[in-house]
Amino acid sequence: MSSGGTQPLDTIEAAKAETPALEQEKASSSTNEKDSIAAAREDVASGSVIEEPLRGPNGEEYPSKTDLETLRRVKGRISPIIYTIAFIELCERFAYYGTTAVFVNFIQQPLPPGSYAGEAGTFGQPGALGRGQQASTGLVTFNSFWAYLMPLVGGYLSDTYWGKYKTIHVAVGVATLGHVIIIISSLPSVIRQPDTSLGVFSLGLVIFGIGVGFFKANISPMIAEQYEASHPRATVETLKSGERVIKDPVLTISVIYMRYYFFINIGSLLGQISMVYAEKYVGFYLAYTLPTLLFVFCPIVLLVFKNKYVRRPPTGSVIGKFFGLLGLGMKGKWSANPIRLVKNITASDFFERVKPSNIPESERPSWMTFDDHWVDEVRRGLKACQVFFLYPIYWLPYNQLNTSLISQAATLVLGGVPNDIVNNLDPIALLIFIPIFDKLFYPFLRKMGINLTPIKKITIGFALGTIAMVIGAIIQHYIYWKSPCREVSGYGHVADCREALGLEDGADERLYKPALSVWVQTPAYIFIAFSEIFASITGLEYAFTKAPKNMRGFITGVFWFAQAFSAAIAQALVPLSTDPILVWLYTTVAIIAALGGLAFHFTFLKLDREEEALNALPDSVFKGSKTADEDIAEVERAQAEADRIRHAQGLDEKLGGGK
């Protein structure tokens, strides 16, 4: 790696070539500025030890190498404006989960006798279209796939054309249209024609998913940018107790995402519980209408606080340069031998070779208008994408929350509790344990000197998801084993146990269901909630902190696309989503998740050691097509200062042989 050392400044000239007016204006001072920058970088390259404290432009103290190794990390102050964005997400999640919570019953269960809107009363089973479990699993899985594929598009449009703020407004408008179409599909006059209702519902699902995807790609980066804008670097501060600590922006962003996730689950819990009862006692049309009404609060809050938000503008297209850079790196490195190909791609000098400073100016492609630091940011962003490559396996257990576990609940003794309300144990557990992790568990670990890096947290998340699926398999086994119909069928499964036993409609469910309360599912939901704290929240943090600033929407889209890909994998498991082989469904998911967790741990051991160094990379001059709007000389000075600080902190060494 370059160790943050000498870096020819001709890489900046490519950016300046597009800005002649700016170049002319700065010409008189450029020589002195370049000399001072070169001198600063020569000091970095010399490896000289800096004895005095590292100071910033406003006198703030940056941590030294020793400080980083010995001082405790603490979070910074979180501005109240951040919580307004969290509230917007709360409203959106209420709308999303309130709507999707009743999808399974709407599709799978038949219209109850005497019902016109799908309502069934206290002890009845709500339903509408009567398409069965495989159809409901297939459509719900498609919804997950589509809603988590669209963040790729929404992230690209945000980074390139609209910016996050405007894209969120567009997302709200599109999602609202999808909500309205889904409401139409659930009207009593439409439900009486199941084929028509299913067609209208499917159209609404597609439009709804586009809006949801656009929203998800941009709301989570926007909330973290509110803090990052004023706290870009770790500083050393002295507490009232006299203890010197590091106020860590990465740690603070991690805490922000913990609290953001807390708001998400307030919305999902309120939405799911209230809409399940609306479905049960009034009908599906009300369960789809109320979330739509709450969704209106999103644009209202955005507009009220518009001038308070940090709103980063779009930077123009950088995706072409991103793929061009990768193509240049692969030039002459392609191989039919897969082992050789992987070695070439993962070579330590892969990105060093394609830095502008290492390519003669006459040989650089015309699209190479960026600097070396942007190449470093791209490498870091690709590291995040590699981490997300195994996330589809993590999401497999999580996705059972809204499909198989809901169906499993319907076969247990409910005691008047709707089967699709039990999975709210997941957000309830999150609302209980997120504050405990935020205020007690993680601070305790930091005081004990235990640093749970993102890679370690995600690995733990895999393990907890695996345990949840093992519990699901055990429950399913006992559902069959304790079934009153074991005398009819050796394994305890018949298509309709009540009918097989000659019981009438309205018979006590305890006569034809296994003697198992629905609450035996509680441990499975709690372990899934724990896995989210360790892996899902951390994934959002990782996408934000590792992506180039002009590609954050897109990289966040890659994170969510992992869930879309997981939904596609889940489609392959749909044949297992039927009796009497449901035990194999949970067992298969558990095995896949366990193997995925092991692969994740061993694949990213080296990356785990680079965590702090990757977070300390200096910002690039390159801002896409908006580079002309930047004060190039000022950014160069900031880069040189960042190089100096990073070298003094010893972070160059942690990047190993080449960035």
C-alpha positions as CSV (number, residue, x, y, z in Angstrom):
1,M,0.0,0.0,0.0
2,S,1.0,3.6,-0.3
3,S,1.0,4.2,3.5
4,G,-0.6,7.5,2.8
5,G,2.7,8.7,1.4
6,T,3.7,10.7,-1.6
7,Q,0.9,11.0,-4.2
8,P,1.5,12.9,-7.4
9,L,-1.0,15.7,-7.8
10,D,-1.5,15.2,-11.5
11,T,-4.5,13.1,-10.7
12,I,-6.2,16.3,-9.6
13,E,-5.4,18.0,-12.8
14,A,-7.8,15.7,-14.7
15,A,-10.6,17.0,-12.5
16,K,-9.4,20.5,-13.0
17,A,-9.4,20.2,-16.8
18,E,-13.2,20.3,-16.7
19,T,-13.2,23.5,-14.7
20,P,-11.1,26.2,-16.6
21,A,-12.8,29.1,-14.8
22,L,-12.0,27.7,-11.4
23,E,-8.4,26.9,-12.6
24,Q,-7.8,30.5,-13.7
25,E,-9.2,31.9,-10.5
26,K,-6.9,29.7,-8.4
27,A,-3.8,30.0,-10.5
28,S,-2.0,32.7,-8.5
29,S,-2.0,30.7,-5.3
30,S,-1.8,27.1,-6.7
31,T,2.0,26.9,-6.7
32,N,2.4,27.7,-3.0
33,E,-0.5,25.4,-2.1
34,K,1.0,22.5,-4.0
35,D,4.3,23.1,-2.4
36,S,2.8,23.0,1.1
37,I,0.8,19.9,0.3
38,A,3.8,18.1,-1.1
39,A,5.8,19.0,2.0
40,A,3.1,17.6,4.2
41,R,3.0,14.4,2.3
42,E,6.8,14.1,2.4
43,D,6.6,14.4,6.2
44,V,4.1,11.5,6.1
45,A,6.3,9.4,3.9
46,S,9.3,10.0,6.1
47,G,7.7,8.2,9.0
48,S,8.7,10.9,11.5
49,V,7.2,10.5,14.9
50,I,4.9,13.3,16.0
51,E,5.3,13.9,19.7
52,E,2.9,16.7,20.3
53,P,-0.9,16.0,20.3
54,L,-2.6,15.8,16.9
55,R,-4.6,18.9,16.5
56,G,-7.4,19.9,14.2
57,P,-8.1,23.3,12.6
58,N,-10.3,24.3,15.6
59,G,-7.9,23.0,18.3
60,E,-9.6,19.7,18.7
61,E,-7.3,16.8,19.7
62,Y,-7.2,13.7,17.5
63,P,-6.3,10.3,19.1
64,S,-2.7,9.2,18.7
65,K,-1.7,5.6,18.0
66,T,-1.4,4.9,21.7
67,D,-4.8,6.6,22.4
68,L,-6.5,4.3,19.8
69,E,-5.1,1.3,21.6
70,T,-5.8,2.3,25.2
71,L,-8.6,4.9,25.5
72,R,-12.2,3.9,25.9
73,R,-14.6,4.8,23.0
74,V,-17.8,6.8,23.7
75,K,-20.6,8.1,21.5
76,G,-21.1,11.8,20.7
77,R,-24.2,13.9,21.2
78,I,-27.0,13.0,18.9
79,S,-29.0,15.9,17.6
80,P,-32.8,15.9,18.0
81,I,-33.2,16.5,14.2
82,I,-32.0,12.9,13.7
83,Y,-35.1,11.6,15.6
84,T,-37.4,13.4,13.1
85,I,-36.0,11.2,10.4
86,A,-36.4,8.2,12.6
87,F,-40.1,9.2,13.1
88,I,-40.5,9.3,9.3
89,E,-39.2,5.7,9.1
90,L,-41.6,4.8,12.0
91,C,-44.5,5.9,9.9
92,E,-43.3,4.2,6.8
93,R,-42.7,0.9,8.7
94,F,-46.2,1.1,10.2
95,A,-47.6,1.4,6.7
96,Y,-45.4,-1.4,5.3
97,Y,-45.8,-3.9,8.1
98,G,-49.4,-3.0,8.8
99,T,-50.1,-3.8,5.2
100,T,-48.0,-6.9,4.8
101,A,-48.9,-8.4,8.1
102,V,-52.2,-9.7,6.7
103,F,-50.9,-10.8,3.3
104,V,-50.7,-14.5,4.3
105,N,-54.3,-14.8,5.5
106,F,-55.6,-12.6,2.7
107,I,-54.0,-15.0,0.1
108,Q,-54.0,-18.3,1.8
109,Q,-57.2,-18.6,3.8
110,P,-60.7,-18.8,2.3
111,L,-63.4,-16.2,2.9
112,P,-65.1,-17.2,6.2
113,P,-68.8,-18.3,6.0
114,G,-71.1,-15.3,6.0
115,S,-68.2,-12.8,5.7
116,Y,-68.0,-10.2,2.9
117,A,-64.7,-8.5,3.8
118,G,-62.7,-11.4,5.3
119,E,-63.4,-10.7,9.0
120,A,-64.0,-13.8,11.2
121,G,-64.6,-12.7,14.8
122,T,-62.7,-13.8,17.9
123,F,-62.4,-17.6,17.2
124,G,-62.7,-17.6,13.4
125,Q,-59.9,-17.6,10.8
126,P,-59.8,-14.5,8.6
127,G,-59.3,-15.0,4.9
128,A,-60.2,-13.9,1.5
129,L,-58.8,-15.6,-1.6
130,G,-58.3,-19.2,-0.4
131,R,-55.2,-20.0,-2.5
132,G,-53.4,-22.1,0.0
133,Q,-50.0,-22.0,1.7
134,Q,-47.8,-22.4,-1.3
135,A,-49.5,-19.5,-3.2
136,S,-49.3,-17.3,-0.1
137,T,-45.6,-18.2,0.5
138,G,-44.8,-17.6,-3.2
139,L,-46.5,-14.2,-3.4
140,V,-45.2,-13.0,0.0
141,T,-41.7,-14.1,-1.0
142,F,-42.1,-12.2,-4.3
143,N,-43.0,-9.1,-2.4
144,S,-39.9,-9.4,-0.3
145,F,-37.8,-10.0,-3.4
146,W,-39.2,-7.0,-5.3
147,A,-39.2,-4.6,-2.4
148,Y,-35.6,-5.4,-1.7
149,L,-34.5,-5.4,-5.4
150,M,-35.8,-1.8,-6.0
151,P,-33.3,-0.2,-3.5
152,L,-30.6,-0.8,-6.2
153,V,-32.6,1.4,-8.6
154,G,-33.6,3.9,-5.9
155,G,-30.0,4.2,-4.7
156,Y,-28.7,4.8,-8.2
157,L,-31.3,7.5,-9.0
158,S,-30.6,9.2,-5.7
159,D,-26.8,9.3,-6.1
160,T,-27.0,10.3,-9.7
161,Y,-30.0,12.6,-10.3
162,W,-32.3,13.4,-7.4
163,G,-30.4,13.3,-4.1
164,K,-31.8,11.4,-1.0
165,Y,-34.3,14.0,0.0
166,K,-36.1,14.2,-3.3
167,T,-35.9,10.5,-3.9
168,I,-37.7,9.9,-0.6
169,H,-40.5,12.2,-1.7
170,V,-40.9,10.3,-4.9
171,A,-40.8,7.0,-3.0
172,V,-43.7,8.1,-0.8
173,G,-45.8,9.0,-3.8
174,V,-45.2,5.7,-5.6
175,A,-45.8,3.6,-2.5
176,T,-49.0,5.5,-1.8
177,L,-50.3,4.6,-5.2
178,G,-49.5,1.0,-4.5
179,H,-51.3,1.1,-1.2
180,V,-54.4,2.5,-2.9
181,I,-54.5,-0.3,-5.5
182,I,-54.1,-2.9,-2.7
183,I,-57.0,-1.4,-0.9
184,I,-59.2,-1.7,-4.1
185,S,-58.3,-5.4,-4.2
186,S,-59.7,-5.9,-0.7
187,L,-63.1,-4.2,-1.2
188,P,-66.0,-6.5,-0.4
189,S,-67.3,-6.2,-4.0
190,V,-63.9,-7.2,-5.4
191,I,-63.1,-10.0,-2.9
192,R,-66.2,-11.9,-4.1
193,Q,-64.4,-12.3,-7.4
194,P,-61.1,-14.0,-6.2
195,D,-59.4,-14.0,-9.6
196,T,-60.0,-10.3,-10.2
197,S,-59.0,-9.5,-6.6
198,L,-55.7,-11.5,-7.0
199,G,-54.9,-9.6,-10.2
200,V,-55.5,-6.2,-8.8
201,F,-53.6,-7.2,-5.6
202,S,-50.6,-8.3,-7.7
203,L,-50.5,-5.0,-9.6
204,G,-50.6,-3.1,-6.3
205,L,-47.8,-5.3,-5.0
206,V,-45.5,-4.4,-7.8
207,I,-46.1,-0.6,-7.5
208,F,-46.0,-0.8,-3.7
209,G,-42.6,-2.5,-3.9
210,I,-41.1,0.1,-6.1
211,G,-41.9,2.9,-3.6
212,V,-40.7,0.8,-0.6
213,G,-37.4,0.1,-2.3
214,F,-36.7,3.7,-3.3
215,F,-37.4,4.7,0.3
216,K,-35.2,2.1,1.9
217,A,-32.1,2.9,-0.1
218,N,-32.1,6.5,1.0
219,I,-33.7,6.9,4.5
220,S,-30.9,5.1,6.4
221,P,-27.9,6.9,4.8
222,M,-29.7,10.3,5.2
223,I,-30.1,9.8,9.0
224,A,-26.4,9.0,9.5
225,E,-25.3,12.0,7.3
226,Q,-27.0,14.3,9.8
227,Y,-24.3,13.4,12.4
228,E,-21.4,12.8,10.0
229,A,-21.6,16.3,8.5
230,S,-20.5,17.9,11.8
231,H,-18.4,15.1,13.3
232,P,-16.3,13.6,10.6
233,R,-13.4,12.3,12.7
234,A,-12.7,10.8,16.1
235,T,-11.5,13.3,18.8
236,V,-10.1,13.0,22.3
237,E,-12.1,14.6,25.1
238,T,-11.8,14.6,28.9
239,L,-14.8,13.7,31.0
240,K,-15.8,15.4,34.2
241,S,-14.3,12.4,36.0
242,G,-10.9,13.2,34.5
243,E,-11.0,10.2,32.2
244,R,-9.7,10.8,28.7
245,V,-11.9,9.1,26.1
246,I,-12.3,8.9,22.3
247,K,-15.5,10.4,21.0
248,D,-15.9,8.0,18.1
249,P,-18.1,9.0,15.1
250,V,-18.3,5.4,13.9
251,L,-19.5,4.3,17.3
252,T,-22.0,7.2,17.3
253,I,-23.3,6.2,13.9
254,S,-23.7,2.6,15.2
255,V,-25.8,4.0,18.2
256,I,-27.8,6.1,15.8
257,Y,-28.7,3.0,13.7
258,M,-29.6,1.1,16.9
259,R,-32.1,3.8,17.8
260,Y,-33.2,4.1,14.2
261,Y,-34.0,0.4,14.3
262,F,-35.9,0.9,17.6
263,F,-38.2,3.4,15.8
264,I,-38.6,0.9,12.9
265,N,-39.9,-1.7,15.3
266,I,-42.2,0.7,17.1
267,G,-43.8,1.3,13.7
268,S,-43.8,-2.4,12.7
269,L,-45.3,-3.5,16.1
270,L,-48.1,-1.0,16.1
271,G,-48.8,-1.6,12.5
272,Q,-48.9,-5.3,12.7
273,I,-50.9,-5.7,15.9
274,S,-53.6,-3.1,15.0
275,M,-54.0,-4.2,11.4
276,V,-54.3,-7.9,12.4
277,Y,-57.2,-7.0,14.7
278,A,-58.7,-4.7,12.0
279,E,-58.6,-7.7,9.6
280,K,-60.1,-10.0,12.2
281,Y,-63.0,-7.9,13.3
282,V,-63.7,-5.5,10.4
283,G,-62.0,-6.8,7.2
284,F,-59.0,-6.5,5.0
285,Y,-60.0,-3.2,3.4
286,L,-59.6,-1.4,6.8
287,A,-56.3,-3.2,7.5
288,Y,-55.0,-1.8,4.2
289,T,-56.5,1.7,4.5
290,L,-55.3,2.7,8.0
291,P,-51.6,2.3,7.2
292,T,-52.0,4.3,4.0
293,L,-53.4,7.2,6.0
294,L,-50.5,7.2,8.4
295,F,-48.1,7.2,5.5
296,V,-49.2,10.8,4.8
297,F,-47.1,12.0,7.8
298,C,-43.9,11.1,5.9
299,P,-43.9,14.0,3.4
300,I,-45.4,16.4,6.0
301,V,-42.4,15.9,8.4
302,L,-39.9,16.1,5.6
303,L,-41.3,19.4,4.5
304,V,-41.6,20.9,8.0
305,F,-37.9,20.2,8.8
306,K,-36.5,20.6,5.3
307,N,-34.2,23.5,6.1
308,K,-32.9,21.7,9.2
309,Y,-31.6,18.7,7.3
310,V,-28.2,18.1,5.8
311,R,-29.3,17.4,2.2
312,R,-26.4,16.2,0.1
313,P,-26.9,16.9,-3.6
314,P,-26.7,14.3,-6.3
315,T,-23.2,14.0,-7.8
316,G,-24.0,12.8,-11.3
317,S,-23.3,9.3,-12.6
318,V,-20.2,7.6,-11.1
319,I,-21.4,4.0,-11.7
320,G,-19.8,3.9,-15.2
321,K,-16.5,5.0,-13.7
322,F,-16.9,2.4,-11.0
323,F,-17.3,-0.4,-13.4
324,G,-14.7,1.1,-15.7
325,L,-12.2,1.0,-12.9
326,L,-13.0,-2.7,-12.2
327,G,-12.7,-3.5,-15.9
328,L,-9.3,-1.8,-16.1
329,G,-8.1,-3.7,-13.0
330,M,-9.2,-7.0,-14.7
331,K,-7.3,-6.2,-17.9
332,G,-5.0,-9.1,-18.6
333,K,-6.2,-10.9,-15.4
334,W,-9.0,-13.0,-16.8
335,S,-8.5,-16.7,-16.6
336,A,-10.5,-19.8,-17.4
337,N,-9.0,-21.3,-14.3
338,P,-11.4,-20.3,-11.5
339,I,-8.7,-20.6,-8.8
340,R,-6.4,-18.3,-10.8
341,L,-9.2,-15.9,-11.5
342,V,-10.1,-15.6,-7.8
343,K,-6.4,-15.0,-6.9
344,N,-6.1,-12.3,-9.6
345,I,-9.2,-10.5,-8.3
346,T,-8.1,-10.7,-4.6
347,A,-4.5,-9.8,-5.3
348,S,-3.2,-7.2,-2.8
349,D,-2.1,-4.9,-5.6
350,F,-5.3,-5.0,-7.6
351,F,-6.3,-1.4,-6.8
352,E,-2.8,0.0,-6.5
353,R,-2.2,-0.8,-10.2
354,V,-5.3,1.2,-11.4
355,K,-4.7,4.3,-9.3
356,P,-4.2,7.4,-11.6
357,S,-0.9,8.1,-10.0
358,N,0.4,4.8,-11.1
359,I,-0.7,5.2,-14.7
360,P,1.1,7.6,-17.0
361,E,-1.1,10.5,-18.0
362,S,-0.9,9.7,-21.7
363,E,-2.2,6.2,-21.0
364,R,-5.1,7.1,-18.7
365,P,-8.6,6.4,-20.1
366,S,-10.7,9.6,-20.8
367,W,-13.1,8.6,-18.0
368,M,-10.4,8.6,-15.4
369,T,-11.2,12.0,-13.9
370,F,-10.9,10.8,-10.3
371,D,-8.0,10.7,-7.8
372,D,-6.2,8.0,-5.9
373,H,-8.4,8.5,-2.8
374,W,-11.5,7.6,-4.8
375,V,-9.9,4.3,-5.8
376,D,-9.4,3.7,-2.1
377,E,-13.0,4.5,-1.4
378,V,-14.1,2.1,-4.2
379,R,-12.0,-0.7,-2.7
380,R,-13.6,-0.1,0.7
381,G,-17.1,-0.1,-0.9
382,L,-16.4,-3.4,-2.7
383,K,-15.3,-4.9,0.6
384,A,-18.7,-4.0,2.0
385,C,-20.3,-5.6,-1.1
386,Q,-18.3,-8.8,-0.5
387,V,-19.6,-8.8,3.1
388,F,-23.2,-8.5,1.8
389,F,-22.6,-11.3,-0.7
390,L,-23.2,-13.8,2.2
391,Y,-26.1,-11.9,3.6
392,P,-28.8,-13.7,1.6
393,I,-28.0,-16.7,3.7
394,Y,-28.5,-14.7,6.9
395,W,-31.9,-13.4,5.7
396,L,-33.2,-16.9,5.1
397,P,-34.1,-17.5,8.8
398,Y,-35.4,-14.0,9.2
399,N,-37.7,-14.3,6.2
400,Q,-39.6,-17.2,7.9
401,L,-41.1,-14.6,10.3
402,N,-43.6,-13.5,7.7
403,T,-44.2,-16.9,6.0
404,S,-43.7,-20.3,7.5
405,L,-43.9,-19.3,11.2
406,I,-47.2,-17.6,10.6
407,S,-48.6,-20.7,9.0
408,Q,-47.1,-22.8,11.8
409,A,-48.9,-20.6,14.4
410,A,-52.2,-21.4,12.7
411,T,-51.7,-25.1,13.5
412,L,-51.1,-24.5,17.3
413,V,-53.7,-23.7,20.0
414,L,-54.4,-20.0,19.6
415,G,-56.9,-19.4,22.3
416,G,-58.5,-16.5,20.4
417,V,-55.1,-14.9,19.4
418,P,-54.8,-14.3,15.7
419,N,-52.1,-16.5,14.1
420,D,-50.5,-13.6,12.3
421,I,-50.1,-11.5,15.5
422,V,-47.7,-13.9,17.3
423,N,-44.7,-12.9,15.1
424,N,-45.0,-9.5,16.8
425,L,-42.9,-11.2,19.6
426,D,-40.0,-10.2,17.3
427,P,-40.5,-6.4,17.4
428,I,-41.5,-6.7,21.1
429,A,-38.2,-8.4,21.8
430,L,-36.3,-5.7,19.8
431,L,-38.0,-2.9,21.7
432,I,-37.0,-4.5,25.0
433,F,-33.4,-5.5,24.1
434,I,-32.2,-2.7,21.8
435,P,-32.1,-0.2,24.8
436,I,-30.4,-2.9,26.9
437,F,-27.8,-3.4,24.2
438,D,-27.4,0.4,23.6
439,K,-27.2,1.5,27.3
440,L,-25.8,-1.6,29.1
441,F,-24.4,-4.5,27.1
442,Y,-22.2,-2.7,24.5
443,P,-20.9,0.0,26.9
444,F,-20.1,-2.8,29.4
445,L,-18.1,-4.6,26.7
446,R,-16.2,-1.4,25.8
447,K,-15.3,-0.8,29.5
448,M,-14.0,-4.4,29.6
449,G,-11.8,-3.6,26.5
450,I,-13.9,-6.0,24.3
451,N,-14.4,-4.5,20.8
452,L,-17.2,-6.2,18.9
453,T,-16.3,-5.1,15.3
454,P,-19.0,-5.3,12.6
455,I,-17.7,-8.6,11.3
456,K,-17.8,-10.2,14.7
457,K,-21.4,-8.9,15.3
458,I,-22.6,-10.2,11.9
459,T,-21.0,-13.7,12.6
460,I,-23.0,-13.8,15.9
461,G,-26.1,-12.9,14.0
462,F,-25.7,-15.9,11.7
463,A,-25.4,-18.2,14.7
464,L,-28.5,-16.8,16.4
465,G,-30.6,-17.1,13.2
466,T,-29.5,-20.8,13.0
467,I,-30.7,-21.5,16.5
468,A,-34.1,-19.9,15.8
469,M,-34.6,-22.3,12.9
470,V,-33.6,-25.3,15.0
471,I,-36.3,-24.3,17.4
472,G,-38.8,-24.0,14.5
473,A,-37.9,-27.5,13.4
474,I,-38.4,-29.0,16.9
475,I,-41.8,-27.3,17.3
476,Q,-42.9,-28.5,13.9
477,H,-41.9,-32.1,14.8
478,Y,-44.0,-32.0,17.9
479,I,-47.0,-30.5,16.0
480,Y,-47.1,-33.7,14.0
481,W,-46.2,-36.0,16.9
482,K,-48.8,-34.6,19.3
483,S,-51.6,-34.3,16.7
484,P,-55.0,-35.8,17.7
485,C,-55.0,-37.3,14.2
486,R,-52.0,-39.6,14.8
487,E,-54.5,-42.5,14.9
488,V,-55.6,-41.5,11.4
489,S,-52.2,-40.8,10.0
490,G,-49.0,-42.2,11.6
491,Y,-47.1,-38.9,11.4
492,G,-50.1,-37.0,12.6
493,H,-50.9,-35.0,9.5
494,V,-54.1,-35.1,7.5
495,A,-55.4,-32.4,5.2
496,D,-58.2,-31.4,7.7
497,C,-57.8,-33.0,11.2
498,R,-61.1,-31.6,12.4
499,E,-63.0,-33.1,9.5
500,A,-61.1,-36.4,9.8
501,L,-62.2,-36.7,13.4
502,G,-65.8,-35.9,12.5
503,L,-66.0,-32.7,14.4
504,E,-68.3,-29.9,13.4
505,D,-67.4,-26.3,12.4
506,G,-66.8,-24.2,15.5
507,A,-65.6,-27.2,17.5
508,D,-63.1,-26.4,20.3
509,E,-59.7,-26.2,18.6
510,R,-58.1,-28.2,21.4
511,L,-60.0,-31.2,20.1
512,Y,-58.2,-31.3,16.7
513,K,-54.9,-29.4,17.3
514,P,-51.8,-30.7,19.1
515,A,-51.7,-29.8,22.8
516,L,-49.2,-27.0,22.2
517,S,-49.8,-23.4,22.9
518,V,-48.9,-20.9,20.1
519,W,-46.5,-19.3,22.6
520,V,-44.1,-22.2,22.3
521,Q,-42.8,-20.2,19.3
522,T,-41.5,-17.4,21.6
523,P,-37.9,-18.6,21.8
524,A,-37.7,-18.7,18.0
525,Y,-38.8,-15.1,17.7
526,I,-36.5,-13.9,20.4
527,F,-33.5,-15.5,18.8
528,I,-34.4,-13.9,15.4
529,A,-34.6,-10.5,17.2
530,F,-31.2,-11.0,18.8
531,S,-29.8,-11.9,15.3
532,E,-31.2,-8.6,13.9
533,I,-29.5,-6.6,16.6
534,F,-26.2,-8.2,15.7
535,A,-26.5,-8.5,11.9
536,S,-29.3,-6.4,10.4
537,I,-28.5,-3.1,12.3
538,T,-24.8,-3.7,11.7
539,G,-25.3,-4.2,8.0
540,L,-26.9,-0.7,7.7
541,E,-24.0,0.8,9.6
542,Y,-21.5,-1.1,7.4
543,A,-23.1,0.1,4.2
544,F,-22.9,3.7,5.3
545,T,-19.4,3.8,6.7
546,K,-17.7,1.8,3.9
547,A,-19.4,3.2,0.8
548,P,-17.9,6.1,-1.3
549,K,-19.9,9.2,-0.3
550,N,-21.1,9.6,-3.9
551,M,-22.3,6.0,-4.0
552,R,-24.0,5.5,-0.6
553,G,-27.5,5.1,-2.0
554,F,-26.3,2.4,-4.4
555,I,-24.2,0.5,-1.8
556,T,-27.2,0.6,0.6
557,G,-29.2,-0.8,-2.3
558,V,-26.7,-3.6,-2.5
559,F,-27.2,-4.3,1.2
560,W,-31.0,-4.6,0.7
561,F,-30.6,-6.5,-2.5
562,A,-29.1,-9.3,-0.4
563,Q,-32.6,-9.7,1.1
564,A,-34.1,-9.8,-2.4
565,F,-31.7,-12.5,-3.4
566,S,-32.5,-14.4,-0.2
567,A,-36.2,-14.2,-1.2
568,A,-35.2,-15.8,-4.6
569,I,-33.4,-18.6,-2.7
570,A,-36.5,-19.0,-0.5
571,Q,-38.6,-19.6,-3.7
572,A,-36.5,-22.8,-4.2
573,L,-37.7,-23.9,-0.8
574,V,-41.4,-23.4,-1.5
575,P,-41.8,-27.1,-2.3
576,L,-40.9,-27.8,1.3
577,S,-43.5,-25.4,2.6
578,T,-46.2,-28.0,2.8
579,D,-47.3,-30.8,5.1
580,P,-46.0,-33.3,6.1
581,I,-42.4,-32.2,5.3
582,L,-42.3,-28.8,7.0
583,V,-39.7,-30.1,9.5
584,W,-37.3,-30.4,6.6
585,L,-38.0,-26.8,5.7
586,Y,-36.8,-25.5,9.0
587,T,-33.9,-28.0,9.2
588,T,-32.7,-27.1,5.7
589,V,-32.7,-23.4,6.5
590,A,-30.9,-24.0,9.8
591,I,-28.1,-26.1,8.0
592,I,-27.7,-23.4,5.3
593,A,-27.5,-20.6,7.9
594,A,-24.9,-22.5,10.0
595,L,-22.7,-23.2,7.0
596,G,-23.1,-19.6,5.9
597,G,-22.0,-18.3,9.3
598,L,-18.9,-20.4,9.3
599,A,-18.0,-19.3,5.8
600,F,-18.6,-15.7,6.7
601,H,-16.3,-15.9,9.8
602,F,-13.3,-17.4,8.0
603,T,-13.7,-15.4,4.8
604,F,-13.6,-12.0,6.5
605,L,-11.0,-12.5,9.3
606,K,-8.4,-10.3,7.6
607,L,-11.0,-7.6,6.7
608,D,-12.0,-7.5,10.4
609,R,-8.4,-6.4,11.3
610,E,-8.6,-3.5,8.8
611,E,-11.8,-2.0,10.3
612,E,-10.4,1.1,11.8
613,A,-8.0,1.9,9.0
614,L,-10.8,1.6,6.4
615,N,-12.9,4.0,8.4
616,A,-10.1,6.5,8.5
617,L,-9.5,6.8,4.7
618,P,-9.5,10.5,3.6
619,D,-12.2,11.9,1.4
620,S,-11.7,12.0,-2.3
621,V,-11.6,15.2,-4.4
622,F,-13.8,13.4,-7.0
623,K,-17.5,14.2,-6.6
624,G,-18.8,12.9,-9.9
625,S,-20.0,15.5,-12.3
626,K,-20.1,18.0,-9.4
627,T,-16.3,18.0,-9.0
628,A,-16.3,21.5,-10.7
629,D,-18.3,22.8,-7.7
630,E,-15.6,21.8,-5.2
631,D,-12.7,23.9,-4.0
632,I,-10.0,21.6,-5.3
633,A,-7.1,23.1,-3.4
634,E,-9.1,23.0,-0.1
635,V,-9.9,19.4,-0.5
636,E,-6.3,18.6,-1.4
637,R,-5.2,20.3,1.9
638,A,-7.8,18.2,3.8
639,Q,-6.5,15.0,2.1
640,A,-2.9,15.8,3.1
641,E,-4.0,16.5,6.7
642,A,-6.0,13.2,6.8
643,D,-2.9,11.3,5.5
644,R,-0.7,12.9,8.1
645,I,-3.1,12.0,10.9
646,R,-3.8,8.5,9.7
647,H,0.0,7.8,9.4
648,A,0.6,9.2,12.9
649,Q,-2.1,7.0,14.3
650,G,-0.5,3.9,12.7
651,L,-3.6,3.1,10.7
652,D,-1.6,2.6,7.4
653,E,0.0,-0.5,8.9
654,K,-3.4,-2.1,9.6
655,L,-4.3,-2.1,5.9
656,G,-1.6,-4.6,5.2
657,G,0.0,-5.1,1.9
658,G,-1.8,-2.6,-0.2
659,K,-5.2,-1.1,0.3
